[in-house]
Amino acid sequence: MRLPALSDGKRFLDRSLGRIEVLTGMKRRHLLPVALVFVLMLSSLILFFVFRHRSHDPGGFGVPDDFGVLTAGTVLHPQSPLAPAIQAWKRGSPWVAIDLLRQAQTTRLAPDEHLAALNYAGHIRIWINDPGGAAASFRAGMAFKKNPGSAYGLGRVAELARDYALAVRHYEEAVGMRADFALAWRRLGDVRRVRLEWKDAVVAYTRSLEASSLDITRYRLGEALLGLGQKDEARPHFQYLHENARAPSLIGYAAARLADLEDTRGDLKRAAELYQQALRLCPDVAAFRHNLGNILVRAGQLDDAMAVYQALRAYSMRSKNPAVGDERIRQSLARAIGETWYDRQDPAAALRYLAEAEREDPEVSAMLGDLHLIRGEYDDALVHYGRVIATVPRTRLGLVALVNSGTIWLERMKPERALHAWKNALEIEPGSPRILCNTGLAYLALKDRQAAAGAFRKAWLLDTSLTNALALLAATSPAEEVISLLRDGDAARRIWFALQTLGRLYHRKREYGSAIDALQRALQAATRPAEADASRLLLARCRLARDDLDLAGRDLASLAERLSQEPLWLYQMGIAAWKSGSHTNAQSYFSLAGQSGARPRLAAAISYWLGNCAWKDGLVGKALEHYRSALKSNPAHTAAALNAAWCVRQLAAGGHETTRSRNNAGTLR
């Protein structure tokens, strides 16, 4: 079945060919070649008009490149054989100009005109991206006659090919033949600048500026002076351009350079103002937005910096194919803002910007891992840490990534993976006390107490300021071993935490005299009020155990102003009151301590003594409630269990509380 559209098109074509056949008297089989020729002619005409009006590529800041400079300065007599070619060149018709130059060379030309034709042809071929043809034209010019124009052209071809050493030789040859060749001096300065030969670049730009006071040359002279570190010498050139340049874009670039100079002086406000002016004149320069954003970040104006970033991001999104450099600039500014929020410990804001930074950068990946770890997003954190470990495995960043990965695995109850990560970290930093302490935690989770205690001991011996390691060692090793380690070690003579731990261990073993001696030394070693308070509180507890009520009372009284709401202080005041025979005060202190949110072991002790107070008042049922509460907080509280059993028997035997039961207070445990 034929399509209607095709059928209609065929009928239209048949009618058209029939009419042409009638009008021209030509056979239909002759019409197709004629039509093809007509189409080719029409296409050629369209291409001619398109390329005729094609604009040349400007060389920077609105200043024309060689094409514009040479054509603008080329004035030939209208009767010159080269005039038609030059006019075609000025109109932007390079292929026509080359053809006309070729035709002109077939006529009798004066030597200077022949040389000019070769040089013009070379520059046109540079413009149409034919470096081989350009080089051939310039070499022909040099063969015809040594001249600065051909030498310059060969330098330009070498520069575009990035053969900078060859470009320098040709440009130097050009200025050697013509000392006032401003364009050759400027190009020589450009090559020197690319090669970071700043001193030679300054000389070349200065010579160019002496010969022709172009703004672009002055700008590049300023850049070369900056390359030499001569900021004071560069500033007047940028200031002059900022005030007098004709091209708005060049004024914008000069403002940006002045902003950089103000930034180095520390005047961030003025630097920001100049960059804002530069952006008004050159709104599409991503680097200006990046630098302005960085200045605002360092000035503490984060809201303004984020607005600059959003504008940069919007510009990047509008461009269908953003330049790689522009994209990296955007990511760099996102990183600067994200790092600031990271330092300010705002995970949400930091994550928002760092997520748009260059994720392949291991530092960014490490920060992203930290942020996800803080937010409890462990899967994402492990992904970023894994990227860091794979990218920079044996570096400080890799070490931190391994340590934090181990922390996540231990949190997820995967101690074997945590231990693996921390052992890898120890390969990077052998003997790290903190990582050794972490491996002890992994061994403890794996129920290997001996290996855990060994890791904690080694960690603390390597760093006696690592209090966590000592606390964990005291919790996992026999008290005698830790006492021996502390008693014989140097740390126990000078470090408060070691002396406090020694006193606590003696207290646990009920060696109260030794505990008091250690705690008195701890008081002397304390460097902070909180440390002295902790030692004095435990000292009072030891003295209460020895019934040194006066000394214990003085210790507790000295702590009353600071610790009157602390459950441990209230508990000990209750013990002191009980031992002094003040039963009512004891019950009051124990009641207040019970309302202060004590930890389970202390809460059990407080409930036990509240039970004793109730028992002494003959309230056996109430006492039983307190003893049971103590056992709920600490099932291993033996005295509470025995007294609870006694209460149960009393209640079963008498059925109610009696005066006789109150008189049996002497059997209280």
C-alpha positions as CSV (number, residue, x, y, z in Angstrom):
1,M,0.0,0.0,0.0
2,R,1.5,3.4,-1.0
3,L,1.7,6.2,1.4
4,P,-0.6,9.2,0.4
5,A,2.2,11.8,1.0
6,L,4.6,10.0,-1.3
7,S,1.9,9.6,-4.0
8,D,1.1,13.3,-3.8
9,G,4.8,14.2,-4.0
10,K,5.3,12.1,-7.1
11,R,2.3,13.7,-8.9
12,F,3.7,17.2,-8.1
13,L,7.1,16.2,-9.4
14,D,5.6,14.8,-12.6
15,R,3.6,18.0,-13.2
16,S,6.6,20.2,-12.6
17,L,8.9,18.3,-14.9
18,G,6.1,18.3,-17.6
19,R,5.8,22.1,-17.4
20,I,9.6,22.6,-17.6
21,E,9.7,20.2,-20.6
22,V,7.1,22.2,-22.3
23,L,8.7,25.6,-21.5
24,T,12.3,24.6,-22.4
25,G,11.7,22.0,-25.1
26,M,14.2,19.7,-23.3
27,K,13.7,16.0,-22.9
28,R,12.9,14.8,-19.4
29,R,16.0,12.7,-19.2
30,H,18.1,15.8,-19.7
31,L,16.4,17.7,-16.9
32,L,18.0,15.8,-13.9
33,P,21.6,16.9,-14.6
34,V,20.5,20.5,-15.1
35,A,18.6,20.4,-11.7
36,L,21.7,18.9,-10.0
37,V,23.9,21.7,-11.3
38,F,21.4,24.3,-10.2
39,V,21.3,22.9,-6.6
40,L,25.1,22.9,-6.4
41,M,25.3,26.5,-7.5
42,L,22.7,27.5,-5.0
43,S,24.6,25.7,-2.2
44,S,27.8,27.4,-3.2
45,L,26.1,30.8,-3.1
46,I,24.7,30.2,0.4
47,L,28.1,29.0,1.7
48,F,29.7,32.1,0.1
49,F,27.5,34.5,2.1
50,V,27.9,32.5,5.3
51,F,31.7,32.5,5.3
52,R,31.8,36.0,3.9
53,H,30.3,37.4,7.1
54,R,32.0,35.0,9.5
55,S,33.6,37.0,12.3
56,H,37.2,36.3,13.2
57,D,38.2,35.0,16.7
58,P,39.3,37.9,18.9
59,G,42.6,37.4,20.7
60,G,41.7,38.5,24.2
61,F,39.9,41.3,26.1
62,G,38.5,42.7,22.8
63,V,41.9,43.3,21.2
64,P,42.1,41.7,17.7
65,D,44.6,39.0,17.0
66,D,47.2,39.1,14.2
67,F,44.4,39.1,11.5
68,G,42.8,42.3,12.8
69,V,46.0,44.0,13.8
70,L,47.7,43.5,10.4
71,T,44.6,44.2,8.2
72,A,43.7,47.3,10.2
73,G,47.1,48.6,9.7
74,T,47.4,47.6,6.0
75,V,46.9,50.5,3.7
76,L,47.5,49.8,0.0
77,H,47.0,52.0,-3.0
78,P,43.7,51.0,-4.7
79,Q,45.6,50.2,-7.8
80,S,48.0,47.7,-6.1
81,P,47.6,44.1,-7.3
82,L,47.3,43.1,-3.6
83,A,44.4,45.5,-2.8
84,P,41.5,43.2,-3.8
85,A,43.0,40.4,-1.7
86,I,43.4,42.7,1.3
87,Q,39.9,44.0,1.0
88,A,38.5,40.4,0.8
89,W,40.6,39.7,4.0
90,K,39.1,42.7,5.8
91,R,35.6,41.6,4.8
92,G,36.3,38.2,6.4
93,S,36.6,36.1,3.3
94,P,39.8,34.2,3.7
95,W,39.5,31.8,0.9
96,V,38.7,34.5,-1.6
97,A,41.7,36.5,-0.3
98,I,44.0,33.5,-0.8
99,D,42.8,33.0,-4.4
100,L,43.3,36.7,-5.1
101,L,46.8,36.7,-3.6
102,R,47.6,33.7,-5.7
103,Q,46.4,35.5,-8.8
104,A,48.3,38.6,-7.9
105,Q,51.5,36.6,-7.6
106,T,51.1,35.5,-11.3
107,T,51.5,39.2,-12.3
108,R,54.6,41.3,-12.2
109,L,55.0,42.4,-8.6
110,A,57.5,44.6,-7.0
111,P,59.8,42.7,-4.5
112,D,58.1,44.3,-1.5
113,E,54.7,43.4,-2.8
114,H,55.7,39.8,-3.5
115,L,57.1,39.5,0.1
116,A,53.9,41.1,1.5
117,A,51.7,38.6,-0.5
118,L,53.6,35.6,1.0
119,N,53.3,37.0,4.6
120,Y,49.6,37.9,4.2
121,A,48.9,34.4,2.8
122,G,50.7,33.0,5.9
123,H,48.6,34.9,8.4
124,I,45.4,34.1,6.5
125,R,46.3,30.4,6.7
126,I,46.9,30.7,10.4
127,W,43.4,32.2,10.7
128,I,41.8,29.3,8.8
129,N,43.8,26.8,10.9
130,D,46.2,25.7,8.2
131,P,49.5,25.9,10.1
132,G,51.4,23.8,7.5
133,G,50.4,26.1,4.7
134,A,51.2,29.2,6.9
135,A,54.7,27.9,7.7
136,A,55.3,27.2,4.0
137,S,54.3,30.8,3.1
138,F,56.5,32.3,5.8
139,R,59.5,30.1,4.9
140,A,59.1,31.2,1.3
141,G,59.2,34.8,2.5
142,M,62.4,34.2,4.5
143,A,63.9,32.5,1.4
144,F,62.9,35.4,-0.8
145,K,64.4,37.9,1.7
146,K,65.3,37.9,5.4
147,N,62.6,40.0,7.0
148,P,61.0,40.5,10.4
149,G,57.5,39.8,9.1
150,S,58.2,36.3,8.0
151,A,60.3,35.6,11.1
152,Y,57.4,36.7,13.2
153,G,55.0,34.5,11.3
154,L,57.2,31.5,11.8
155,G,57.3,32.3,15.5
156,R,53.5,32.5,15.6
157,V,53.2,29.1,13.9
158,A,55.6,27.6,16.4
159,E,53.8,29.2,19.4
160,L,50.4,27.8,18.3
161,A,52.1,24.4,18.0
162,R,53.4,24.9,21.5
163,D,57.0,24.6,20.4
164,Y,58.0,27.5,22.6
165,A,61.7,27.2,22.3
166,L,61.4,27.5,18.5
167,A,58.9,30.4,18.9
168,V,61.4,32.3,21.1
169,R,64.1,31.9,18.4
170,H,61.9,33.3,15.6
171,Y,60.5,36.1,17.7
172,E,64.0,37.2,18.8
173,E,65.1,37.0,15.1
174,A,62.1,39.3,14.2
175,V,62.9,42.0,16.9
176,G,66.6,41.7,16.1
177,M,65.8,42.9,12.5
178,R,63.2,45.4,13.7
179,A,63.6,46.8,17.2
180,D,60.3,48.6,17.3
181,F,58.2,45.5,16.2
182,A,55.7,45.8,19.1
183,L,53.6,42.8,18.2
184,A,56.7,40.5,18.0
185,W,57.9,41.8,21.4
186,R,54.4,41.1,22.9
187,R,54.3,37.6,21.5
188,L,57.8,37.0,22.8
189,G,56.6,38.1,26.2
190,D,53.6,35.7,25.9
191,V,55.9,32.8,25.3
192,R,58.3,33.8,28.1
193,R,55.2,34.0,30.4
194,V,54.0,30.5,29.4
195,R,57.5,29.2,30.2
196,L,57.4,31.1,33.6
197,E,60.4,33.1,32.5
198,W,59.0,36.2,34.2
199,K,62.1,38.4,34.1
200,D,62.5,38.0,30.3
201,A,58.8,38.4,29.9
202,V,58.9,41.8,31.7
203,V,61.7,42.9,29.4
204,A,59.7,41.9,26.3
205,Y,56.5,43.5,27.4
206,T,58.3,46.7,28.4
207,R,59.9,46.9,24.9
208,S,56.5,46.3,23.3
209,L,54.9,49.0,25.4
210,E,57.6,51.5,24.4
211,A,56.9,50.8,20.8
212,S,53.1,50.7,20.9
213,S,51.0,51.6,24.0
214,L,48.4,48.9,23.8
215,D,46.3,48.2,26.9
216,I,46.6,44.4,26.5
217,T,50.4,44.7,26.6
218,R,50.2,46.8,29.8
219,Y,48.0,44.2,31.4
220,R,50.4,41.4,30.5
221,L,53.3,43.4,31.8
222,G,51.4,43.7,35.1
223,E,50.9,39.9,35.2
224,A,54.6,39.3,34.5
225,L,55.6,41.6,37.3
226,L,53.2,39.6,39.6
227,G,55.0,36.5,38.5
228,L,58.2,38.1,39.7
229,G,56.6,38.9,43.0
230,Q,56.8,42.6,42.3
231,K,53.3,43.5,43.5
232,D,54.0,47.2,44.1
233,E,55.4,47.6,40.6
234,A,52.4,45.7,39.0
235,R,49.7,47.7,40.8
236,P,50.1,51.0,38.9
237,H,49.7,49.2,35.6
238,F,46.4,47.6,36.7
239,Q,45.3,50.8,38.3
240,Y,45.9,52.7,35.0
241,L,43.9,50.1,33.0
242,H,41.1,50.2,35.7
243,E,40.8,53.9,35.2
244,N,41.7,54.4,31.5
245,A,41.2,51.2,29.4
246,R,38.7,51.3,26.6
247,A,37.6,47.6,26.5
248,P,35.1,46.9,29.3
249,S,36.4,43.3,29.6
250,L,40.0,44.6,30.2
251,I,38.7,47.0,32.9
252,G,37.1,43.9,34.5
253,Y,40.2,41.9,34.4
254,A,42.3,44.8,35.8
255,A,39.7,45.1,38.7
256,A,40.1,41.4,39.4
257,R,43.9,41.8,39.6
258,L,43.6,44.8,41.9
259,A,41.2,42.7,44.0
260,D,43.9,40.0,44.3
261,L,46.3,42.6,45.5
262,E,43.9,43.9,48.1
263,D,43.3,40.4,49.2
264,T,47.0,39.9,49.9
265,R,47.0,43.1,51.9
266,G,44.1,41.7,54.0
267,D,41.5,44.2,52.9
268,L,38.8,41.6,52.1
269,K,36.1,44.3,51.9
270,R,37.8,46.2,49.1
271,A,38.8,43.0,47.4
272,A,35.1,41.9,47.3
273,E,34.0,45.2,45.9
274,L,36.5,45.0,43.1
275,Y,35.5,41.5,42.2
276,Q,31.9,42.5,42.2
277,Q,32.8,45.2,39.7
278,A,34.8,42.7,37.6
279,L,31.7,40.5,37.5
280,R,29.5,43.3,36.3
281,L,31.8,43.9,33.4
282,C,32.6,40.2,32.8
283,P,29.6,38.2,34.0
284,D,30.6,35.0,32.3
285,V,34.0,34.6,33.9
286,A,33.6,31.7,36.3
287,A,37.0,32.3,38.0
288,F,35.8,35.7,39.2
289,R,32.8,34.2,41.0
290,H,35.0,31.6,42.5
291,N,37.5,34.1,43.9
292,L,34.7,36.4,45.1
293,G,33.1,33.5,46.9
294,N,36.4,32.5,48.5
295,I,37.0,36.1,49.7
296,L,33.4,36.2,51.2
297,V,34.0,32.8,52.9
298,R,37.2,34.1,54.6
299,A,35.4,37.3,55.5
300,G,32.8,35.3,57.4
301,Q,30.0,36.3,55.0
302,L,28.8,32.8,54.3
303,D,25.3,33.9,53.2
304,D,26.8,36.1,50.5
305,A,29.3,33.4,49.5
306,M,26.5,30.9,49.1
307,A,24.6,33.4,46.9
308,V,27.7,33.7,44.7
309,Y,27.9,29.9,44.5
310,Q,24.3,29.6,43.5
311,A,24.9,32.1,40.7
312,L,27.9,30.2,39.5
313,R,26.0,26.9,39.7
314,A,23.1,28.4,37.7
315,Y,25.5,29.6,35.1
316,S,27.1,26.2,34.9
317,M,23.6,24.5,34.6
318,R,22.6,26.9,31.8
319,S,25.6,25.8,29.7
320,K,24.8,22.6,27.9
321,N,28.5,21.7,27.7
322,P,30.3,23.6,30.5
323,A,34.1,23.8,30.2
324,V,36.0,21.4,32.3
325,G,37.8,24.3,34.0
326,D,34.5,26.1,34.8
327,E,33.2,22.9,36.4
328,R,36.2,22.5,38.5
329,I,36.0,26.1,39.6
330,R,32.4,25.5,40.7
331,Q,33.4,22.4,42.6
332,S,36.3,24.3,44.2
333,L,34.0,27.0,45.6
334,A,31.5,24.4,46.8
335,R,34.4,22.7,48.7
336,A,35.5,26.0,50.3
337,I,32.0,26.7,51.5
338,G,31.5,23.1,52.6
339,E,34.8,23.0,54.5
340,T,33.7,26.1,56.4
341,W,30.5,24.5,57.5
342,Y,32.4,21.4,58.3
343,D,34.7,23.4,60.6
344,R,31.7,25.1,62.2
345,Q,30.3,21.6,62.9
346,D,27.1,22.0,60.9
347,P,26.9,18.6,59.2
348,A,23.7,19.3,57.1
349,A,25.1,22.5,55.5
350,A,28.6,21.0,55.0
351,L,27.1,17.9,53.4
352,R,25.0,20.0,51.0
353,Y,28.0,21.7,49.5
354,L,30.7,19.0,49.8
355,A,28.3,16.7,47.9
356,E,28.7,19.1,45.0
357,A,32.5,19.3,45.3
358,E,35.0,17.0,43.5
359,R,34.3,13.6,45.0
360,E,37.4,12.1,43.5
361,D,39.4,14.3,45.8
362,P,40.3,12.1,48.8
363,E,40.1,15.0,51.2
364,V,36.5,15.7,50.1
365,S,35.7,12.0,50.4
366,A,37.2,11.9,53.9
367,M,35.0,14.9,55.0
368,L,31.9,13.3,53.5
369,G,32.7,10.1,55.3
370,D,33.0,12.0,58.6
371,L,29.7,13.9,58.0
372,H,27.8,10.7,57.2
373,L,29.4,9.1,60.3
374,I,28.2,11.9,62.5
375,R,24.7,11.6,61.1
376,G,24.7,7.8,61.7
377,E,24.5,7.1,57.9
378,Y,27.0,4.3,58.2
379,D,26.6,2.8,54.7
380,D,27.4,6.1,53.0
381,A,30.3,6.7,55.4
382,L,31.8,3.4,54.6
383,V,31.5,4.1,50.8
384,H,33.5,7.4,51.2
385,Y,36.0,6.0,53.6
386,G,36.5,3.0,51.2
387,R,37.2,5.5,48.4
388,V,39.9,7.3,50.5
389,I,41.5,4.0,51.5
390,A,41.6,2.9,47.8
391,T,43.0,6.3,46.6
392,V,45.5,7.2,49.3
393,P,46.0,4.0,51.3
394,R,49.2,4.7,53.2
395,T,48.6,8.3,54.2
396,R,47.2,10.2,57.1
397,L,43.8,10.4,55.4
398,G,43.9,6.7,54.8
399,L,44.7,6.1,58.4
400,V,41.8,8.2,59.6
401,A,39.5,6.4,57.2
402,L,40.5,3.0,58.5
403,V,40.1,4.0,62.1
404,N,36.7,5.5,61.5
405,S,35.6,2.4,59.4
406,G,36.7,0.2,62.4
407,T,34.5,2.3,64.7
408,I,31.5,1.8,62.4
409,W,32.1,-2.0,62.2
410,L,32.3,-2.2,66.0
411,E,29.1,-0.1,66.3
412,R,27.5,-2.6,64.0
413,M,28.6,-5.5,66.2
414,K,31.2,-6.7,63.7
415,P,34.3,-6.8,65.9
416,E,36.2,-9.0,63.5
417,R,35.9,-6.4,60.7
418,A,36.7,-3.6,63.2
419,L,39.9,-5.5,64.3
420,H,40.9,-6.0,60.6
421,A,40.5,-2.3,59.9
422,W,42.5,-1.3,63.0
423,K,45.3,-3.8,62.3
424,N,45.6,-2.2,58.8
425,A,45.8,1.2,60.5
426,L,48.6,0.0,62.8
427,E,50.6,-0.9,59.7
428,I,50.5,2.7,58.7
429,E,51.2,4.1,62.2
430,P,52.8,1.3,64.2
431,G,52.5,1.6,68.0
432,S,49.7,4.2,67.9
433,P,48.3,4.2,71.5
434,R,44.8,5.2,70.4
435,I,44.6,2.5,67.7
436,L,46.0,-0.1,70.1
437,C,43.2,0.9,72.6
438,N,40.7,0.4,69.8
439,T,42.0,-3.0,69.1
440,G,41.6,-3.8,72.8
441,L,37.9,-2.9,72.4
442,A,37.6,-5.3,69.5
443,Y,39.2,-8.1,71.4
444,L,36.9,-7.3,74.3
445,A,33.9,-7.6,72.0
446,L,35.4,-10.9,70.8
447,K,35.5,-12.0,74.4
448,D,39.3,-12.3,74.4
449,R,39.9,-10.5,77.7
450,Q,43.6,-11.4,77.9
451,A,44.4,-9.9,74.4
452,A,42.2,-6.9,75.3
453,A,44.1,-6.3,78.6
454,G,47.4,-6.6,76.7
455,A,46.3,-4.0,74.2
456,F,45.1,-1.6,76.9
457,R,48.3,-2.1,78.9
458,K,50.5,-1.4,75.9
459,A,48.5,1.6,74.9
460,W,48.7,3.2,78.3
461,L,52.4,2.5,78.7
462,L,53.0,4.2,75.3
463,D,50.9,7.2,76.3
464,T,50.2,7.6,80.0
465,S,47.9,10.6,79.3
466,L,45.5,8.1,77.6
467,T,43.0,7.8,80.5
468,N,40.6,5.6,78.5
469,A,43.3,2.9,78.1
470,L,44.0,2.9,81.9
471,A,40.3,2.8,82.8
472,L,39.7,-0.1,80.4
473,L,42.8,-1.9,81.8
474,A,41.5,-1.5,85.3
475,A,38.2,-3.0,84.2
476,T,39.6,-6.0,82.4
477,S,42.6,-7.0,84.6
478,P,42.9,-8.3,88.2
479,A,43.2,-5.4,90.6
480,E,46.5,-6.7,92.0
481,E,48.2,-6.5,88.5
482,V,47.0,-2.9,87.9
483,I,47.9,-1.8,91.4
484,S,51.4,-3.2,90.9
485,L,51.7,-1.5,87.5
486,L,50.6,1.9,88.9
487,R,52.4,1.6,92.2
488,D,55.8,0.9,90.5
489,G,55.3,3.2,87.5
490,D,56.4,6.8,87.1
491,A,53.0,7.9,86.1
492,A,51.5,7.2,89.5
493,R,53.9,9.8,91.0
494,R,52.8,12.6,88.7
495,I,49.6,11.9,86.8
496,W,46.3,12.6,88.6
497,F,44.2,10.0,86.7
498,A,46.8,7.2,87.5
499,L,46.7,8.1,91.2
500,Q,42.9,8.4,91.3
501,T,42.7,4.9,89.6
502,L,45.1,3.5,92.2
503,G,43.0,4.9,95.0
504,R,39.9,3.5,93.5
505,L,41.5,0.0,93.1
506,Y,42.6,0.1,96.8
507,H,39.1,1.2,97.8
508,R,37.6,-1.7,95.8
509,K,39.9,-4.1,97.7
510,R,39.0,-2.4,101.0
511,E,42.6,-1.4,101.6
512,Y,41.5,2.0,102.8
513,G,44.8,3.2,104.3
514,S,46.6,2.7,101.0
515,A,43.6,4.2,99.2
516,I,43.8,7.3,101.4
517,D,47.5,7.7,100.7
518,A,47.1,7.4,96.9
519,L,44.1,9.9,97.0
520,Q,46.0,12.5,99.0
521,R,48.8,12.4,96.4
522,A,46.1,12.6,93.7
523,L,44.9,15.8,95.3
524,Q,48.3,17.3,95.0
525,A,48.6,16.2,91.3
526,A,45.1,17.6,90.3
527,T,45.3,20.4,87.8
528,R,41.5,21.2,87.6
529,P,38.9,21.8,90.3
530,A,36.8,18.8,89.0
531,E,39.8,16.5,89.5
532,A,40.4,17.7,93.0
533,D,36.6,17.3,93.8
534,A,36.6,13.7,92.5
535,S,39.6,12.8,94.7
536,R,38.2,14.5,97.8
537,L,34.9,12.7,97.3
538,L,36.5,9.3,97.1
539,L,38.8,10.2,100.0
540,A,35.7,11.0,102.2
541,R,34.2,7.6,101.2
542,C,37.4,5.8,102.4
543,R,37.4,7.7,105.7
544,L,33.7,6.9,106.2
545,A,34.6,3.2,105.7
546,R,37.2,3.6,108.5
547,D,34.7,5.6,110.7
548,D,36.9,8.7,110.5
549,L,33.7,10.8,110.7
550,D,35.3,14.1,111.5
551,L,37.8,14.0,108.6
552,A,35.1,12.7,106.3
553,G,32.7,15.4,107.4
554,R,35.3,18.1,106.7
555,D,35.9,16.7,103.2
556,L,32.2,16.5,102.4
557,A,31.6,20.0,103.8
558,S,34.3,21.5,101.5
559,L,32.4,20.0,98.5
560,A,28.9,21.2,99.6
561,E,28.8,24.4,97.5
562,R,29.7,22.6,94.2
563,L,28.3,19.1,94.6
564,S,25.1,19.6,96.7
565,Q,23.0,18.2,93.8
566,E,25.3,15.3,93.0
567,P,23.9,11.9,94.0
568,L,27.2,10.5,95.2
569,W,27.8,13.5,97.5
570,L,24.2,13.1,98.9
571,Y,24.7,9.4,99.3
572,Q,27.9,9.9,101.3
573,M,26.2,12.6,103.4
574,G,23.5,10.1,104.2
575,I,26.1,7.5,105.2
576,A,27.9,10.1,107.5
577,A,24.5,11.0,109.1
578,W,23.6,7.3,109.6
579,K,26.9,6.6,111.3
580,S,26.6,9.7,113.4
581,G,23.2,8.4,114.7
582,S,21.2,11.1,112.8
583,H,18.6,8.7,111.3
584,T,16.3,11.4,110.1
585,N,19.0,13.3,108.3
586,A,20.3,10.1,106.7
587,Q,16.8,9.3,105.3
588,S,16.5,12.8,103.9
589,Y,19.9,12.7,102.2
590,F,19.2,9.2,100.7
591,S,15.8,10.4,99.5
592,L,17.4,13.4,97.7
593,A,20.1,11.1,96.2
594,G,17.4,8.7,94.9
595,Q,15.8,11.6,93.0
596,S,19.0,12.8,91.4
597,G,19.3,10.3,88.6
598,A,22.2,8.1,89.9
599,R,23.8,5.4,87.8
600,P,22.6,1.8,88.3
601,R,25.2,0.7,90.9
602,L,24.9,3.9,92.9
603,A,21.1,3.8,92.5
604,A,21.2,0.2,94.0
605,A,23.2,1.4,97.0
606,I,20.9,4.3,97.6
607,S,17.8,2.0,97.5
608,Y,19.5,-0.4,99.8
609,W,20.1,2.3,102.4
610,L,16.5,3.7,102.0
611,G,15.4,0.1,102.8
612,N,17.6,0.1,105.9
613,C,16.0,3.4,107.0
614,A,12.5,2.0,106.5
615,W,13.4,-1.2,108.3
616,K,14.7,0.8,111.2
617,D,11.3,2.6,111.4
618,G,9.6,-0.8,111.5
619,L,8.2,-0.4,107.9
620,V,9.1,-3.9,106.8
621,G,6.9,-3.8,103.7
622,K,8.4,-0.5,102.6
623,A,11.9,-1.8,103.3
624,L,11.2,-4.8,101.1
625,E,10.2,-2.5,98.2
626,H,13.5,-0.6,98.5
627,Y,15.6,-3.8,98.7
628,R,13.8,-5.1,95.6
629,S,14.5,-1.8,93.8
630,A,18.2,-2.2,94.7
631,L,18.2,-5.7,93.3
632,K,16.5,-4.5,90.1
633,S,19.3,-1.9,89.6
634,N,22.1,-4.3,90.6
635,P,21.1,-8.0,90.8
636,A,24.5,-8.8,92.4
637,H,23.9,-6.6,95.5
638,T,24.2,-9.5,98.1
639,A,23.2,-7.4,101.2
640,A,20.0,-6.2,99.6
641,A,19.2,-9.8,98.7
642,L,19.7,-11.0,102.3
643,N,17.7,-8.2,103.8
644,A,14.9,-8.7,101.3
645,A,14.7,-12.4,102.3
646,W,14.6,-11.4,106.0
647,C,11.8,-9.0,105.3
648,V,9.8,-11.7,103.4
649,R,10.2,-14.0,106.4
650,Q,9.2,-11.3,108.9
651,L,6.1,-10.5,106.9
652,A,5.2,-14.2,106.5
653,A,5.6,-14.8,110.3
654,G,3.8,-11.8,111.7
655,G,1.6,-10.7,108.8
656,H,2.1,-7.1,109.9
657,E,4.7,-4.7,111.1
658,T,5.2,-4.7,114.9
659,T,7.1,-2.8,117.5
660,R,9.1,-6.0,118.2
661,S,10.3,-6.0,114.6
662,R,11.6,-2.4,115.0
663,N,13.5,-3.5,118.1
664,N,15.4,-6.1,116.0
665,A,17.2,-3.5,114.1
666,G,20.5,-4.9,115.3
667,T,20.2,-7.8,112.8
668,L,20.2,-5.4,109.9
669,R,22.8,-6.3,107.2
